[in-house]
Amino acid sequence: MRKKNFDYAKDKYYFNIKTSAQSAITINRSDKREAMLTFMGYQKAKKNVEWLGKWDGKKFTEDNFEKITEN
């Protein structure tokens, strides 16, 4: 897989859309609700998506999509 050529922005929500075995498109949203709705839209369209979570500057938090949708 090719190295990503960007830095994650703090306090944004991220998820990947896997386009092939070795590549993925990373999507980000500033708002949690907007990120969740966008992610669910891709799921509904039967895309292979992976929720990464909220970047806090060092690691991803809120990285379990099923758990955050309960709230």
C-alpha distances in whole Angstrom, upper triangle without the diagonal:
4,7,9,12,15,17,18,21,24,25,23,22,18,17,14,14,12,12,10,9,5,6,9,12,13,17,20,23,26,28,28,30,28,25,26,28,25,22,25,26,22,23,26,25,23,19,17,17,16,18,17,21,22,21,24,23,22,20,20,24,25,22,24,24,27,29,29,30,33,34
4,6,9,12,14,16,20,22,25,22,22,18,17,14,15,13,13,12,12,8,8,10,12,13,16,19,23,25,28,28,30,28,25,26,28,25,23,26,26,23,24,28,26,24,21,19,18,17,19,18,21,22,21,23,22,21,20,20,24,26,23,25,26,29,30,30,31,34,35
4,6,9,11,13,17,19,22,20,20,17,16,14,16,15,15,15,15,11,10,11,12,12,16,17,21,23,26,26,29,27,24,26,28,25,23,26,27,24,25,29,27,26,22,20,19,18,19,17,19,20,18,21,19,18,18,18,22,24,21,24,25,28,29,29,30,34,34
4,6,8,10,13,16,19,17,17,14,14,12,14,14,15,15,16,12,10,10,10,9,12,14,18,20,23,23,25,23,20,23,25,21,20,24,24,21,23,26,25,24,21,19,17,16,17,15,17,17,15,18,16,16,16,16,20,22,19,22,23,26,27,26,28,31,32
4,7,10,13,16,19,17,18,15,16,15,16,17,17,18,19,15,13,13,12,11,14,15,18,20,23,24,26,24,21,24,26,23,22,26,26,23,26,29,27,27,23,22,20,19,19,17,19,19,16,19,17,17,18,18,22,24,22,25,25,29,30,28,30,33,33
4,7,9,13,15,14,15,13,14,14,16,17,18,20,21,18,15,14,12,10,12,12,15,16,20,21,24,22,19,22,24,21,21,24,25,22,25,28,27,27,23,22,20,18,18,16,17,16,13,16,14,15,15,16,19,21,20,23,23,27,28,26,28,31,31
4,6,9,12,11,13,12,14,15,18,19,21,22,22,20,17,15,14,11,13,12,14,15,18,19,22,21,18,21,23,21,21,24,25,23,25,28,28,28,24,23,20,18,17,14,15,14,11,12,10,11,12,13,16,19,18,22,22,26,26,24,26,29,29
4,6,9,8,9,9,11,13,16,18,20,22,22,20,17,15,13,10,11,9,11,12,15,16,19,18,15,18,20,18,18,21,22,21,23,26,26,26,23,21,18,16,14,11,11,10,7,9,8,9,10,10,13,15,15,18,19,23,23,21,23,26,25
4,7,6,9,10,13,15,18,21,23,25,26,23,21,18,16,12,12,9,10,9,13,14,17,16,14,17,20,18,18,22,23,22,24,27,27,27,24,23,20,18,16,13,12,9,7,8,7,10,11,11,13,15,16,19,19,23,23,20,22,25,24
4,6,9,11,14,17,20,23,25,27,28,26,23,20,19,15,14,11,11,9,12,13,17,16,15,17,20,19,19,22,24,23,25,28,28,29,26,25,21,19,16,13,11,8,5,5,5,9,10,10,11,13,14,18,19,22,21,19,21,24,22
4,7,10,13,17,20,23,25,28,28,27,24,21,19,15,14,10,9,7,9,10,13,14,12,14,17,17,17,20,22,22,23,26,27,27,25,24,20,18,15,12,10,6,5,6,8,11,11,10,10,11,13,16,16,19,18,16,18,20,19
4,7,10,13,16,19,22,25,26,24,21,18,16,12,10,6,6,5,7,8,12,11,9,12,14,14,14,17,18,18,20,22,23,24,21,21,17,15,12,10,8,5,6,8,10,12,12,10,10,11,12,15,15,18,18,15,17,20,18
4,7,11,14,17,20,22,23,22,19,16,14,10,8,5,5,6,7,7,10,9,6,9,12,11,10,13,15,15,16,19,20,21,18,17,14,12,9,7,5,4,6,10,12,13,12,9,9,9,9,12,11,15,15,12,14,17,16
4,7,10,13,16,18,19,18,16,12,10,7,6,4,7,9,11,10,12,11,8,10,12,11,9,13,14,13,15,18,18,18,16,14,11,9,7,5,5,6,7,11,13,14,12,9,10,10,9,12,11,15,16,14,15,19,18
4,7,10,13,15,16,16,13,10,8,6,5,7,9,12,13,12,13,12,8,9,12,10,7,11,12,10,11,15,15,15,12,11,7,6,4,5,7,9,11,14,16,16,14,11,12,12,10,11,10,14,15,14,15,18,19
4,6,9,12,13,12,10,6,5,4,6,9,12,15,16,15,17,15,12,13,14,11,9,12,13,10,11,15,14,14,10,8,6,5,6,7,10,13,13,17,18,18,16,13,15,15,12,14,13,16,18,17,18,21,22
4,6,9,11,11,9,5,5,6,8,11,14,17,18,17,18,16,13,14,14,11,9,12,12,8,10,13,11,11,7,6,4,7,9,11,13,16,17,21,22,22,19,17,19,18,15,16,15,17,20,19,19,23,24
4,6,7,8,6,4,6,9,11,14,17,21,22,21,22,20,17,17,18,15,12,15,15,11,12,15,13,11,8,5,6,8,11,12,16,19,19,23,23,23,21,18,21,20,17,18,17,19,22,22,22,25,27
4,7,8,6,5,7,10,13,16,19,23,24,24,24,22,19,20,20,17,15,17,16,12,13,16,13,12,9,8,9,11,15,16,19,22,22,26,26,26,24,22,24,24,21,21,20,22,25,25,25,28,30
4,5,5,7,10,13,16,19,23,26,27,27,27,25,22,23,23,20,18,20,19,15,16,18,16,14,11,9,11,13,17,18,21,24,24,28,28,27,25,23,26,26,22,23,22,24,27,27,27,30,32
4,6,8,12,15,18,21,24,28,29,28,29,27,24,24,25,22,20,21,21,18,18,21,19,16,13,11,12,13,17,18,21,24,24,28,28,26,24,23,25,25,22,22,22,24,27,27,28,31,33
4,7,11,13,17,20,23,27,28,27,29,27,24,24,26,23,20,23,23,19,20,23,21,19,15,13,14,14,17,17,21,23,23,26,25,24,22,21,24,25,22,23,23,25,28,28,28,32,33
4,7,10,13,17,20,23,25,25,26,24,21,22,23,20,18,20,20,17,18,21,19,17,14,11,12,12,15,15,19,21,21,24,24,23,21,20,23,23,20,22,21,24,27,26,27,30,31
4,6,10,13,16,20,22,21,22,20,17,18,19,16,14,17,17,13,15,18,16,15,11,10,9,10,12,12,16,18,18,21,21,21,19,17,20,20,17,19,18,21,24,23,23,27,28
4,6,10,13,17,19,19,20,17,15,16,17,14,12,16,15,12,14,17,16,15,12,11,9,10,12,12,15,16,17,20,20,21,19,17,20,20,17,19,18,21,23,22,23,26,27
4,7,10,14,16,16,17,15,12,14,16,12,11,15,15,13,15,18,17,17,13,12,10,9,10,9,12,13,13,16,17,17,16,14,16,17,15,17,16,19,21,20,20,24,24
4,7,11,12,13,14,12,9,11,12,9,9,13,13,11,14,16,16,16,13,13,10,10,10,10,11,12,12,16,17,18,16,14,16,16,14,16,15,18,20,18,18,22,22
4,7,9,10,12,10,7,10,12,10,10,14,14,13,16,18,18,19,16,16,13,12,10,10,10,9,10,13,14,16,15,13,14,14,13,16,15,18,19,17,17,21,20
4,6,7,9,7,5,9,10,9,10,13,14,14,16,18,19,20,18,18,15,14,12,12,10,9,11,14,15,18,16,14,14,14,14,16,15,18,19,15,16,20,19
4,7,9,8,7,11,12,12,13,16,17,17,19,21,22,24,22,22,18,17,14,14,11,9,10,12,14,17,16,14,14,14,15,17,16,19,19,16,17,20,18
4,6,5,6,9,10,11,12,14,15,17,18,20,21,23,21,22,18,18,14,14,12,10,12,14,16,19,18,15,14,13,15,16,15,17,17,14,14,17,15
4,5,5,6,9,10,10,12,14,16,16,18,20,21,20,20,17,15,12,12,9,8,12,13,16,19,17,13,12,10,12,13,11,14,13,10,10,13,12
4,5,5,6,9,10,11,12,14,15,16,18,20,19,20,17,17,13,15,12,12,15,17,20,22,20,17,15,13,14,15,12,14,14,10,10,13,11
4,5,5,6,9,10,11,13,14,15,17,19,18,19,16,16,13,15,13,13,16,18,20,23,21,18,17,15,16,16,13,16,17,13,12,16,15
4,6,5,6,9,10,11,12,14,16,17,15,16,12,12,10,11,9,10,13,16,18,20,18,14,14,12,12,13,11,14,15,12,11,15,15
4,5,5,6,9,10,10,12,14,15,15,15,12,12,9,11,10,11,15,17,20,21,19,15,14,11,12,12,8,11,12,9,8,12,12
4,5,5,6,9,10,10,12,14,14,15,13,14,12,14,13,15,18,21,23,25,22,19,18,15,15,15,11,13,15,12,10,14,14
4,5,5,6,9,10,11,13,12,13,11,12,11,13,13,14,17,20,22,24,22,18,18,16,16,16,12,15,17,14,13,17,17
4,5,5,6,9,10,11,10,10,8,9,8,11,11,13,16,19,22,22,20,16,16,14,13,13,9,12,14,13,11,15,16
4,5,5,6,9,10,10,11,9,11,10,13,14,16,19,22,25,26,23,19,19,16,15,14,10,11,14,13,10,14,15
4,5,5,6,9,9,11,10,13,13,16,16,18,21,25,27,28,25,22,22,19,18,17,14,15,18,16,14,17,19
4,5,5,6,5,8,7,10,11,14,16,18,20,24,26,27,24,20,21,19,17,17,14,15,18,17,16,19,21
4,5,5,5,7,7,9,11,14,16,19,21,25,27,27,24,21,21,18,16,15,12,13,16,16,14,17,19
4,5,7,10,10,13,14,18,19,22,24,28,30,31,28,24,24,21,20,18,15,15,18,18,15,18,20
4,6,9,10,14,15,19,20,23,25,29,31,31,28,25,26,23,21,20,17,18,21,21,19,22,24
4,7,9,12,14,18,20,23,25,29,31,31,28,24,25,23,20,19,16,17,21,21,19,22,24
4,6,10,12,15,18,21,23,26,28,28,25,22,23,21,19,18,16,17,20,20,19,22,24
4,7,10,13,16,19,21,25,26,26,23,20,21,20,17,16,14,16,19,19,19,22,24
4,7,10,12,16,17,21,22,22,19,16,17,16,13,13,11,13,16,16,16,19,21
4,6,9,13,15,18,19,19,16,13,14,13,10,10,9,12,14,14,15,18,19
4,6,9,12,15,17,17,13,10,11,9,7,7,6,10,12,11,12,15,16
4,7,8,12,13,13,10,7,8,8,5,8,8,12,13,12,14,17,17
4,6,9,12,12,9,5,6,5,4,7,8,11,11,10,12,15,15
4,6,9,10,8,5,5,6,7,10,11,14,13,11,14,16,15
4,6,7,6,5,6,9,9,13,14,18,17,15,18,20,19
4,6,6,6,7,10,11,15,16,20,18,16,19,21,20
4,6,8,10,13,14,18,19,23,21,20,23,25,24
4,7,9,13,13,17,19,22,21,20,23,25,24
4,6,10,10,13,16,19,18,17,20,22,21
4,7,6,10,12,15,14,13,16,19,18
4,5,8,11,13,12,11,14,16,15
4,6,7,10,8,7,10,12,11
4,6,9,9,8,11,13,14
4,6,5,7,9,11,12
4,5,5,6,9,11
4,6,5,7,10
4,6,6,7
4,5,6
4,5
4
